[in-house]
């Protein structure tokens, strides 16, 4: 991994990488896994890294950037993935990682798995620059209040959950509470920790004791989306368990599905294990998607099947549009009519009254006439440009001497328009094109499947059926076949020679690899071993290199191409050792020669230089010998016992 101790001054970028040969107009994602290497403890600077994408060839233009935010300190090092998406307008860009914090105390980070990939099917949350001018569809902060538990229910925020709501201090498995601080009845929790929303005083958060895998934590149906736009759904999550607790860490899966029974999955992404920290740490997780209809269902589901632990706090749940620079087709506004009828019966002395009211609602931009008929007829004229209501009332009164009941019936009709949110995106009314083969606001887009889907792969040519524009055939290039030219039967494929040679086709539809220098084999899969005939001397180790070899000599004792040149120390040691060997050999030869000469003189010539000396020694030994006798005087008569 890439471990960096960021200093307290503005240095060069932490990471600088130039990429060439990109495709203009294609979406790419620059990402990396980054973590804070410092443990929770004394106050120190938390790293904050900014990812930037520059087009240096076009007046040094910044085309995209995103920041990680402050990377939290945890007892165990926890990796998180951060990234930024961009669409280059040239073929070369420069990728940078720059620190937003310049302090000497702390500010230590680890970086790994730095990647650039195509993001055409990405479900990552919208890039930061895409949300500056965008519109928030909804934001759930759960409100605020002085009571520890909120009396509001999920229906007040238009979502549902299969967990049960608690309004007291203990949650329990499969329960949740809307609460303004973490309860203190469990010592392993971050007691008295507050919600995430920065503008709330005593703000509430959604605290859930998740029970089982795939438990539905959050279910929200959203209507009136604009088809073709890209939306971002996000929320802030925190593990309410303190670091070091033996409890499973929550892992929440965000899903977007079509709003129908067994709805098709549009996008899905998981938070990963939400780590335990010494202080309750909020982290933002999200998912982006493009709806294919105006209604979708947004879900939060548990990935963990544990009953102990697995407690998570959620706040600031939001749906917003990723960017204000795209258009889409939004559903029209709708009208709702509400009718209220009230019947009242009272008792009077002698009068019976019946009232009938008929209400009609019409929309016009000219003149509206309202006529009221009672005992007489009165006509009133007014001018309006929106909604006009014409009401006709007929009243009949009958007086008798015995009836004492009055009945009044009132009917009220109100025209209400449920206006869709103000959107910065153009909503257009398509016109009919003169030709059935074109679509679009300017009738300049072909609606043939060949042009819309481009179904033929591997450079295949798409031929539209002349009798049916919804039918087509793919004319495949040499070596490909299949309905969409998806099957590759070429002898030479991109990896046939494993990148170590050039593939050439033969007339019999076979191939051969012309290997680069230093490689051999049918697919150029083997490196040529130049050490097969080891020529390194004095126990040197042979290392094969491109078109050559090198000898690694042992220590400083030898040198040279084949370790054949001894050092001065080795030369002296050899001379000294040889000298001692010669002296020993000479001494041994001298002793052997002496023994041989003595034997020749003794046994061949009868000359024994040592004979006289031996005789003299024998005589001296005889003289020195004496016989001693012990005679006991006054010996006792009885023997010793």
C-alpha positions as CSV (number, residue, x, y, z in Angstrom):
1,X,0.0,0.0,0.0
2,X,1.0,3.7,-0.4
3,X,1.6,5.1,3.1
4,X,1.9,8.9,3.3
5,X,2.8,11.3,6.2
6,X,1.3,14.6,4.9
7,X,3.2,17.6,6.1
8,X,2.1,21.0,7.2
9,X,2.9,22.8,4.0
10,X,1.4,22.7,0.5
11,X,3.5,20.0,-1.2
12,X,3.3,18.5,-4.6
13,X,0.3,16.2,-5.2
14,X,0.3,12.9,-3.3
15,X,-0.4,11.2,-6.6
16,X,0.2,12.4,-10.2
17,X,-0.6,10.2,-13.2
18,X,-1.1,11.1,-16.8
19,X,-3.3,8.9,-18.9
20,X,-3.3,8.8,-22.7
21,X,-5.5,7.2,-25.4
22,X,-8.8,7.9,-23.7
23,X,-12.1,8.0,-25.7
24,X,-13.7,11.4,-25.8
25,X,-17.3,11.4,-24.6
26,X,-17.0,8.2,-22.6
27,X,-17.6,8.3,-18.8
28,X,-14.6,7.2,-16.7
29,X,-14.2,6.8,-12.9
30,X,-11.0,7.5,-11.0
31,X,-11.1,5.8,-7.6
32,X,-8.9,4.5,-4.8
33,X,-9.3,2.9,-1.3
34,X,-8.1,5.3,1.4
35,X,-7.9,5.0,5.2
36,X,-6.6,6.9,8.2
37,X,-3.7,4.9,9.7
38,X,-4.0,6.7,13.1
39,X,-5.9,5.0,16.0
40,X,-8.5,6.8,18.0
41,X,-6.9,8.8,20.8
42,X,-5.3,12.2,21.3
43,X,-6.6,15.0,19.2
44,X,-4.8,15.1,15.9
45,X,-5.5,16.2,12.3
46,X,-7.7,13.9,10.2
47,X,-6.6,13.5,6.6
48,X,-8.8,14.9,3.9
49,X,-7.9,14.1,0.2
50,X,-9.1,15.7,-2.9
51,X,-9.3,13.7,-6.2
52,X,-8.9,15.9,-9.3
53,X,-9.0,15.3,-13.0
54,X,-7.2,17.9,-15.3
55,X,-7.0,18.3,-19.0
56,X,-3.5,19.7,-19.3
57,X,-3.6,20.0,-23.1
58,X,-6.5,22.4,-22.9
59,X,-5.3,25.4,-21.0
60,X,-4.9,23.4,-17.9
61,X,-8.6,22.8,-17.3
62,X,-10.0,21.2,-14.2
63,X,-12.9,18.9,-15.4
64,X,-13.8,17.0,-12.2
65,X,-13.0,16.9,-8.5
66,X,-14.3,15.2,-5.3
67,X,-13.1,15.1,-1.7
68,X,-13.1,12.3,0.8
69,X,-14.1,14.4,3.7
70,X,-12.4,13.9,7.0
71,X,-11.2,10.3,7.2
72,X,-12.2,9.0,10.7
73,X,-9.9,7.4,13.3
74,X,-10.8,3.9,14.3
75,X,-9.2,1.2,16.5
76,X,-8.9,-1.1,13.5
77,X,-7.8,0.4,10.1
78,X,-11.0,0.6,8.0
79,X,-10.7,1.0,4.2
80,X,-13.2,3.1,2.2
81,X,-13.5,3.6,-1.5
82,X,-13.6,7.1,-2.9
83,X,-13.8,8.2,-6.5
84,X,-14.8,10.8,-9.1
85,X,-16.4,10.3,-12.5
86,X,-15.6,12.4,-15.5
87,X,-16.2,12.6,-19.3
88,X,-13.0,13.8,-21.1
89,X,-13.1,16.0,-24.1
90,X,-9.6,15.0,-25.2
91,X,-7.6,11.8,-25.2
92,X,-5.3,12.7,-22.4
93,X,-5.9,13.7,-18.8
94,X,-3.9,14.0,-15.6
95,X,-5.2,12.3,-12.4
96,X,-4.2,13.9,-9.1
97,X,-4.6,13.3,-5.4
98,X,-4.1,16.4,-3.3
99,X,-4.3,16.9,0.5
100,X,-6.9,19.4,1.8
101,X,-5.2,19.4,5.2
102,X,-1.7,20.6,5.9
103,X,-0.8,19.9,9.6
104,X,2.1,18.1,11.0
105,X,0.2,16.4,13.9
106,X,-1.5,13.3,12.5
107,X,-2.6,13.6,8.9
108,X,-1.2,10.1,8.0
109,X,-3.0,8.1,5.3
110,X,-2.7,4.8,3.5
111,X,-3.8,4.5,-0.2
112,X,-4.3,1.3,-2.2
113,X,-6.0,-0.1,-5.3
114,X,-5.8,3.1,-7.4
115,X,-8.0,2.5,-10.4
116,X,-9.3,4.1,-13.6
117,X,-12.3,2.3,-15.1
118,X,-15.1,2.9,-17.5
119,X,-18.3,3.9,-15.6
120,X,-21.0,3.4,-18.1
121,X,-22.9,1.1,-15.7
122,X,-21.7,2.7,-12.5
123,X,-24.1,2.9,-9.5
124,X,-21.8,5.0,-7.4
125,X,-23.1,8.1,-5.8
126,X,-23.1,11.3,-7.9
127,X,-19.8,13.1,-8.1
128,X,-19.6,16.2,-5.8
129,X,-19.5,18.7,-8.6
130,X,-22.7,17.2,-10.1
131,X,-24.8,18.1,-7.0
132,X,-23.9,21.8,-6.7
133,X,-26.7,23.0,-9.0
134,X,-29.0,20.0,-8.7
135,X,-32.4,19.8,-7.1
136,X,-33.2,17.8,-4.0
137,X,-36.3,15.7,-4.4
138,X,-36.7,14.9,-0.7
139,X,-34.6,15.1,2.4
140,X,-35.6,13.3,5.6
141,X,-33.9,14.6,8.7
142,X,-36.6,13.2,11.1
143,X,-37.3,16.6,12.6
144,X,-36.3,17.9,16.1
145,X,-37.7,18.1,19.6
146,X,-36.9,18.2,23.3
147,X,-38.4,14.7,24.0
148,X,-35.9,11.9,23.7
149,X,-38.3,9.9,21.5
150,X,-40.3,11.4,18.7
151,X,-44.0,10.5,18.5
152,X,-43.9,10.7,14.7
153,X,-44.1,7.5,12.7
154,X,-42.6,6.4,9.4
155,X,-45.8,7.3,7.6
156,X,-45.2,11.0,8.6
157,X,-42.1,10.8,6.4
158,X,-43.8,8.7,3.6
159,X,-41.7,5.5,4.1
160,X,-42.4,2.1,5.6
161,X,-40.3,-0.5,7.5
162,X,-40.9,-4.0,8.7
163,X,-39.4,-3.1,12.1
164,X,-41.6,-2.1,15.0
165,X,-41.4,1.3,16.6
166,X,-40.5,1.8,20.3
167,X,-41.2,4.9,22.3
168,X,-39.2,3.9,25.4
169,X,-35.5,3.5,26.4
170,X,-34.9,-0.1,25.2
171,X,-35.2,-1.0,21.5
172,X,-34.9,-4.8,21.2
173,X,-34.4,-7.0,18.2
174,X,-36.4,-5.9,15.2
175,X,-37.4,-2.6,16.7
176,X,-36.5,1.1,15.9
177,X,-36.9,4.5,17.4
178,X,-36.8,8.1,16.2
179,X,-34.5,9.4,18.9
180,X,-32.4,12.6,19.5
181,X,-29.5,10.9,21.2
182,X,-28.2,7.4,21.8
183,X,-29.7,5.8,25.0
184,X,-27.3,5.2,27.9
185,X,-28.8,2.0,29.1
186,X,-26.3,-0.2,27.2
187,X,-22.7,0.5,28.1
188,X,-21.3,-0.7,24.8
189,X,-23.2,2.0,22.9
190,X,-22.0,5.6,22.2
191,X,-24.2,7.0,24.9
192,X,-25.7,10.5,24.3
193,X,-24.3,10.8,20.8
194,X,-26.3,13.1,18.6
195,X,-27.8,13.0,15.1
196,X,-25.9,14.0,12.0
197,X,-28.0,16.9,10.7
198,X,-25.8,20.0,11.4
199,X,-28.7,22.5,11.5
200,X,-30.8,20.6,14.0
201,X,-31.0,21.3,17.8
202,X,-32.1,18.1,19.5
203,X,-32.6,16.6,16.0
204,X,-33.9,13.1,15.7
205,X,-32.3,10.1,13.9
206,X,-33.5,6.7,12.8
207,X,-32.0,4.1,15.3
208,X,-32.6,0.5,14.2
209,X,-31.8,-2.8,16.0
210,X,-31.7,-5.0,12.8
211,X,-32.9,-8.5,13.2
212,X,-32.1,-10.7,10.2
213,X,-30.6,-10.6,6.7
214,X,-32.8,-9.0,4.1
215,X,-34.9,-7.3,6.8
216,X,-36.5,-4.2,5.2
217,X,-35.1,-1.2,7.1
218,X,-36.5,1.5,4.7
219,X,-39.0,1.4,1.9
220,X,-39.9,4.6,0.0
221,X,-41.9,4.8,-3.2
222,X,-41.3,7.9,-5.2
223,X,-43.4,9.1,-8.2
224,X,-43.2,11.7,-10.9
225,X,-39.5,11.1,-11.7
226,X,-38.1,12.3,-15.0
227,X,-37.2,9.4,-17.3
228,X,-33.6,9.5,-18.5
229,X,-32.3,11.7,-15.7
230,X,-29.7,10.4,-13.3
231,X,-30.6,10.5,-9.6
232,X,-28.6,10.0,-6.5
233,X,-30.0,8.4,-3.3
234,X,-27.9,8.7,-0.2
235,X,-27.9,8.6,3.6
236,X,-25.6,8.9,6.6
237,X,-24.9,5.8,8.6
238,X,-23.1,5.2,11.9
239,X,-22.3,2.1,14.1
240,X,-23.6,2.9,17.6
241,X,-21.3,0.3,19.2
242,X,-18.0,1.4,20.6
243,X,-14.7,0.1,19.3
244,X,-13.6,-3.2,20.7
245,X,-17.1,-4.7,21.3
246,X,-17.6,-8.3,20.2
247,X,-20.6,-7.5,18.0
248,X,-21.3,-7.9,14.3
249,X,-20.9,-4.7,12.2
250,X,-23.9,-3.5,10.3
251,X,-23.8,-3.9,6.5
252,X,-26.7,-2.2,4.6
253,X,-27.7,-2.8,1.0
254,X,-29.2,0.1,-1.0
255,X,-31.5,-1.0,-3.8
256,X,-33.6,0.8,-6.4
257,X,-36.4,-1.3,-8.0
258,X,-39.3,-0.7,-10.4
259,X,-42.5,0.3,-8.6
260,X,-44.4,-2.9,-9.3
261,X,-44.8,-6.4,-7.8
262,X,-41.5,-8.2,-8.0
263,X,-40.1,-5.0,-9.5
264,X,-37.0,-5.3,-11.6
265,X,-33.7,-4.3,-9.9
266,X,-32.4,-1.1,-11.4
267,X,-29.4,-0.5,-9.1
268,X,-27.8,-2.0,-6.0
269,X,-24.9,-1.2,-3.8
270,X,-23.8,-2.1,-0.2
271,X,-22.2,0.1,2.4
272,X,-19.8,-2.7,3.5
273,X,-19.1,-3.3,7.2
274,X,-19.8,0.0,9.1
275,X,-16.8,0.1,11.5
276,X,-16.9,0.5,15.3
277,X,-15.0,3.6,16.5
278,X,-14.2,5.2,19.8
279,X,-16.6,8.1,18.9
280,X,-19.7,7.6,16.8
281,X,-18.6,8.4,13.3
282,X,-21.1,9.2,10.5
283,X,-20.2,8.2,6.9
284,X,-22.1,8.9,3.8
285,X,-23.1,6.1,1.4
286,X,-25.2,6.3,-1.7
287,X,-26.2,4.9,-5.1
288,X,-27.1,6.5,-8.4
289,X,-29.6,5.4,-11.0
290,X,-31.5,6.3,-14.1
291,X,-35.2,5.4,-13.9
292,X,-36.9,3.8,-16.9
293,X,-40.4,4.8,-15.6
294,X,-41.6,7.7,-13.5
295,X,-42.1,5.6,-10.3
296,X,-39.5,3.6,-8.4
297,X,-39.1,2.0,-4.9
298,X,-36.0,2.8,-2.9
299,X,-35.0,0.2,-0.3
300,X,-32.5,-0.3,2.5
301,X,-31.9,-4.0,3.4
302,X,-29.6,-5.7,5.9
303,X,-26.8,-7.9,4.6
304,X,-26.1,-9.3,8.1
305,X,-27.9,-12.2,9.7
306,X,-27.1,-11.7,13.4
307,X,-29.4,-11.0,16.3
308,X,-26.7,-9.7,18.7
309,X,-25.3,-6.3,17.8
310,X,-26.0,-5.1,14.2
311,X,-27.4,-1.8,15.5
312,X,-27.2,1.2,13.1
313,X,-28.1,4.9,13.2
314,X,-29.4,6.5,10.0
315,X,-29.9,10.2,9.2
316,X,-30.3,12.7,6.4
317,X,-31.9,10.4,3.8
318,X,-31.9,12.2,0.5
319,X,-32.9,11.8,-3.1
320,X,-31.6,14.4,-5.6
321,X,-30.8,14.8,-9.2
322,X,-27.1,14.2,-10.1
323,X,-26.6,17.1,-12.5
324,X,-28.5,20.1,-13.8
325,X,-27.0,19.8,-17.3
326,X,-29.2,17.0,-18.7
327,X,-32.8,16.9,-19.9
328,X,-35.4,14.2,-19.5
329,X,-39.1,13.5,-20.0
330,X,-41.1,14.3,-16.9
331,X,-44.7,13.2,-16.2
332,X,-47.4,15.9,-16.6
333,X,-49.2,17.6,-13.7
334,X,-52.3,16.0,-12.3
335,X,-55.6,17.3,-11.0
336,X,-57.4,16.0,-7.9
337,X,-61.1,16.8,-7.1
338,X,-62.4,16.6,-3.6
339,X,-66.1,16.5,-2.8
340,X,-67.4,17.0,0.7
341,X,-71.1,16.5,1.6
342,X,-72.5,17.5,4.9
343,X,-76.1,16.7,6.0
344,X,-77.6,18.4,9.0
345,X,-81.0,17.8,10.5
346,X,-82.6,20.3,12.9
347,X,-86.0,20.6,14.4
348,X,-88.0,23.8,14.1
349,X,-91.7,24.6,14.8
350,X,-93.5,24.5,11.5
351,X,-91.1,24.8,8.5
352,X,-89.6,22.1,6.2
353,X,-86.7,23.4,4.0
354,X,-84.9,21.4,1.3
355,X,-81.7,22.8,-0.4
356,X,-80.0,21.2,-3.4
357,X,-76.6,22.5,-4.5
358,X,-74.9,21.5,-7.7
359,X,-71.3,22.5,-8.3
360,X,-69.4,22.4,-11.6
361,X,-65.7,23.1,-12.0
362,X,-64.3,24.4,-15.4
363,X,-61.0,25.8,-16.5
364,X,-61.0,28.7,-18.9
365,X,-59.0,31.7,-19.9
366,X,-61.9,34.0,-21.0
367,X,-65.1,35.0,-19.2
368,X,-67.0,33.0,-16.5
369,X,-70.7,33.5,-15.7
370,X,-72.0,32.5,-12.3
371,X,-75.8,32.2,-11.9
372,X,-77.6,31.9,-8.6
373,X,-81.3,31.0,-8.5
374,X,-83.4,31.4,-5.3
375,X,-86.9,33.0,-5.2
376,X,-85.6,35.4,-7.8
377,X,-82.8,35.0,-10.4
378,X,-79.6,37.1,-10.2
379,X,-76.8,37.0,-12.9
380,X,-73.3,38.1,-12.0
381,X,-70.3,38.2,-14.5
382,X,-66.6,38.1,-13.6
383,X,-63.4,37.7,-15.5
384,X,-60.5,35.2,-14.6
385,X,-57.7,33.4,-16.3
386,X,-57.4,30.3,-14.2
387,X,-60.3,28.2,-12.7
388,X,-64.0,29.2,-12.7
389,X,-66.7,27.6,-10.5
390,X,-70.3,27.9,-11.5
391,X,-72.8,27.1,-8.8
392,X,-76.6,26.7,-9.2
393,X,-78.7,26.5,-6.0
394,X,-82.4,25.7,-5.9
395,X,-84.3,26.2,-2.7
396,X,-87.8,25.0,-2.1
397,X,-89.6,25.9,1.1
398,X,-92.9,24.2,2.2
399,X,-94.7,25.4,5.3
400,X,-97.1,23.2,7.1
401,X,-98.6,23.2,10.6
402,X,-97.3,19.8,11.7
403,X,-93.8,19.3,10.2
404,X,-90.9,20.4,12.4
405,X,-87.8,19.1,10.4
406,X,-85.2,21.2,8.4
407,X,-82.8,19.3,6.2
408,X,-79.8,21.1,4.5
409,X,-77.5,19.3,2.0
410,X,-74.3,21.0,0.9
411,X,-72.0,19.8,-1.8
412,X,-68.6,21.4,-2.3
413,X,-66.2,20.6,-5.2
414,X,-62.7,21.9,-5.0
415,X,-60.2,21.6,-7.9
416,X,-56.7,21.0,-6.6
417,X,-53.6,20.8,-8.8
418,X,-50.8,18.6,-7.4
419,X,-48.0,20.5,-9.0
420,X,-44.7,18.6,-9.6
421,X,-41.6,20.1,-8.1
422,X,-40.0,23.0,-9.9
423,X,-37.3,21.3,-12.1
424,X,-34.4,23.0,-13.9
425,X,-34.7,20.4,-16.6
426,X,-36.6,21.2,-19.9
427,X,-39.9,19.4,-20.3
428,X,-40.9,19.3,-24.0
429,X,-43.9,18.3,-26.0
430,X,-42.7,16.2,-28.9
431,X,-43.9,16.9,-32.4
432,X,-44.8,14.4,-35.0
433,X,-42.0,13.8,-37.5
434,X,-42.8,13.7,-41.2
435,X,-40.9,10.4,-41.6
436,X,-41.6,7.3,-39.5
437,X,-37.9,6.5,-39.5
438,X,-36.9,9.5,-37.4
439,X,-37.5,10.8,-33.9
440,X,-36.3,13.6,-31.6
441,X,-37.2,17.3,-31.1
442,X,-35.7,18.1,-34.5
443,X,-36.6,14.8,-36.2
444,X,-32.9,14.2,-36.8
445,X,-32.5,10.9,-34.9
446,X,-33.0,7.6,-36.6
447,X,-35.3,5.2,-34.8
448,X,-33.9,2.1,-36.6
449,X,-32.6,-0.5,-34.1
450,X,-29.3,-0.5,-35.9
451,X,-28.8,3.2,-35.1
452,X,-30.3,3.2,-31.6
453,X,-28.9,0.0,-30.1
454,X,-25.9,-0.6,-32.4
455,X,-26.3,-4.3,-31.6
456,X,-23.6,-5.8,-33.9
457,X,-20.4,-6.3,-31.9
458,X,-16.7,-6.7,-33.0
459,X,-17.0,-4.2,-35.9
460,X,-20.0,-6.1,-37.4
461,X,-22.2,-4.2,-39.9
462,X,-25.9,-3.8,-39.0
463,X,-28.3,-4.2,-41.9
464,X,-31.9,-3.0,-41.4
465,X,-34.7,-5.1,-42.8
466,X,-36.3,-3.1,-45.6
467,X,-39.8,-4.4,-44.7
468,X,-39.5,-3.9,-40.9
469,X,-37.4,-1.2,-39.3
470,X,-37.5,-3.2,-36.0
471,X,-35.7,-6.1,-37.6
472,X,-32.1,-6.3,-38.6
473,X,-29.2,-8.7,-39.4
474,X,-25.6,-8.5,-38.5
475,X,-22.9,-8.9,-41.2
476,X,-19.9,-10.1,-39.2
477,X,-16.3,-9.4,-39.8
478,X,-13.9,-12.2,-40.7
479,X,-13.5,-14.6,-37.7
480,X,-16.7,-13.7,-35.9
481,X,-20.2,-15.1,-36.0
482,X,-23.4,-15.3,-34.0
483,X,-26.6,-13.2,-34.0
484,X,-24.7,-10.1,-32.9
485,X,-21.2,-11.3,-34.0
486,X,-20.5,-12.1,-30.3
487,X,-18.5,-15.3,-30.9
488,X,-14.8,-14.8,-31.7
489,X,-13.3,-17.6,-33.8
490,X,-10.2,-15.8,-35.0
491,X,-7.0,-17.8,-34.7
492,X,-5.3,-14.6,-33.4
493,X,-6.9,-13.0,-30.4
494,X,-5.6,-10.1,-28.4
495,X,-4.0,-12.4,-25.8
496,X,-3.0,-15.3,-28.1
497,X,0.7,-14.4,-27.7
498,X,0.3,-13.2,-24.1
499,X,1.6,-9.8,-25.0
500,X,5.1,-11.2,-25.6
501,X,4.9,-11.5,-29.4
502,X,3.0,-10.8,-32.6
503,X,0.3,-13.3,-33.8
504,X,0.2,-14.1,-37.5
505,X,-2.5,-16.1,-39.2
506,X,-1.7,-18.9,-41.7
507,X,-3.6,-20.0,-44.8
508,X,-4.9,-23.1,-42.9
509,X,-6.6,-20.8,-40.3
510,X,-3.9,-21.6,-37.8
511,X,-1.5,-19.2,-36.3
512,X,2.1,-18.7,-35.1
513,X,3.6,-16.3,-32.6
514,X,6.6,-14.2,-33.6
515,X,8.0,-13.8,-30.1
516,X,9.8,-10.7,-28.8
517,X,13.4,-11.0,-27.8
518,X,13.8,-13.1,-24.7
519,X,10.6,-15.2,-25.1
520,X,9.8,-18.5,-26.6
521,X,7.0,-21.1,-26.9
522,X,3.9,-21.6,-28.9
523,X,2.2,-18.6,-27.2
524,X,5.5,-16.9,-26.2
525,X,4.7,-18.0,-22.7
526,X,8.2,-18.9,-21.6
527,X,11.2,-16.6,-21.0
528,X,14.4,-17.9,-22.5
529,X,16.7,-19.2,-19.8
530,X,20.2,-17.9,-20.6
531,X,21.5,-19.7,-17.5
532,X,20.9,-23.1,-18.9
533,X,24.7,-23.4,-19.4
534,X,25.8,-22.0,-16.1
535,X,29.2,-20.4,-16.5
536,X,29.4,-18.6,-13.2
537,X,32.5,-19.7,-11.1
538,X,33.2,-19.8,-7.4
539,X,29.6,-20.5,-6.4
540,X,28.3,-17.4,-8.2
541,X,24.5,-17.3,-8.9
542,X,23.4,-16.9,-12.5
543,X,20.5,-14.6,-13.3
544,X,18.8,-14.7,-16.7
545,X,18.0,-11.3,-18.2
546,X,16.8,-10.2,-21.7
547,X,19.1,-11.7,-24.3
548,X,21.9,-12.1,-21.7
549,X,22.7,-13.3,-18.2
550,X,24.6,-11.9,-15.2
551,X,26.5,-13.6,-12.4
552,X,25.9,-12.5,-8.8
553,X,29.1,-13.2,-6.9
554,X,29.1,-14.2,-3.2
555,X,30.1,-11.3,-1.0
556,X,33.2,-9.3,-2.0
557,X,35.5,-12.3,-2.5
558,X,35.1,-12.5,-6.2
559,X,34.3,-10.2,-9.1
560,X,34.3,-10.2,-12.9
561,X,31.9,-11.3,-15.6
562,X,31.9,-14.9,-14.3
563,X,33.1,-14.3,-10.7
564,X,36.5,-15.5,-11.9
565,X,38.6,-12.7,-10.3
566,X,39.5,-13.2,-6.7
567,X,40.0,-10.3,-4.3
568,X,43.4,-9.4,-2.8
569,X,42.3,-11.0,0.5
570,X,41.5,-14.3,-1.1
571,X,44.8,-14.2,-3.1
572,X,46.9,-13.7,0.1
573,X,44.9,-16.5,1.9
574,X,45.6,-18.8,-0.9
575,X,49.3,-18.1,-0.9
576,X,49.6,-18.5,2.9
577,X,47.6,-21.8,2.8
578,X,49.8,-23.1,0.0
579,X,53.0,-22.2,1.9
580,X,51.8,-24.1,5.0
581,X,50.9,-27.0,2.8
582,X,54.3,-27.2,1.2
583,X,56.1,-27.0,4.6
584,X,54.0,-29.8,6.0
585,X,54.6,-32.0,2.9
586,X,58.4,-31.4,3.1
587,X,58.4,-32.3,6.8
588,X,56.5,-35.5,6.2
589,X,58.8,-36.4,3.3
590,X,61.9,-35.7,5.5
591,X,60.6,-38.0,8.3
592,X,59.8,-40.7,5.9
593,X,63.2,-40.5,4.2
594,X,64.9,-40.7,7.6
595,X,63.1,-43.8,8.5
596,X,63.8,-45.4,5.2
597,X,67.5,-44.6,5.4
598,X,67.8,-46.0,8.9
599,X,66.1,-49.2,7.8
600,X,68.4,-49.6,4.8
601,X,71.6,-49.1,7.0
602,X,70.3,-51.6,9.6
603,X,69.0,-54.4,7.5
604,X,71.0,-54.1,4.3
605,X,74.4,-53.1,5.5
606,X,74.2,-54.2,9.1
607,X,74.9,-50.7,10.4
608,X,72.9,-49.8,13.4
609,X,73.9,-46.4,14.7
610,X,71.9,-47.0,17.8
611,X,73.2,-50.5,18.7
612,X,76.0,-49.3,21.1
613,X,73.7,-47.0,22.8
614,X,71.1,-49.7,23.3
615,X,73.8,-52.1,24.8
616,X,75.0,-49.5,27.1
617,X,71.5,-48.8,28.4
618,X,70.9,-52.6,28.9
619,X,74.1,-53.0,31.0
620,X,73.3,-50.1,33.2
621,X,69.9,-51.5,33.9
622,X,71.4,-54.9,34.9
623,X,73.9,-53.2,37.4
624,X,71.1,-51.3,39.0
625,X,69.2,-54.4,39.8
626,X,69.7,-55.9,43.5
627,X,68.1,-58.7,45.5
628,X,66.7,-57.7,48.8
629,X,65.9,-60.1,51.6
630,X,63.9,-59.3,54.6
631,X,64.9,-61.1,57.8
632,X,62.5,-60.6,60.8
633,X,64.2,-60.4,64.2
634,X,62.3,-61.6,67.3
635,X,59.5,-62.7,65.1
636,X,56.5,-64.0,67.1
637,X,55.9,-67.8,67.1
638,X,52.4,-67.5,66.1
639,X,51.5,-66.3,62.7
640,X,49.6,-63.1,62.1
641,X,45.9,-63.3,61.9
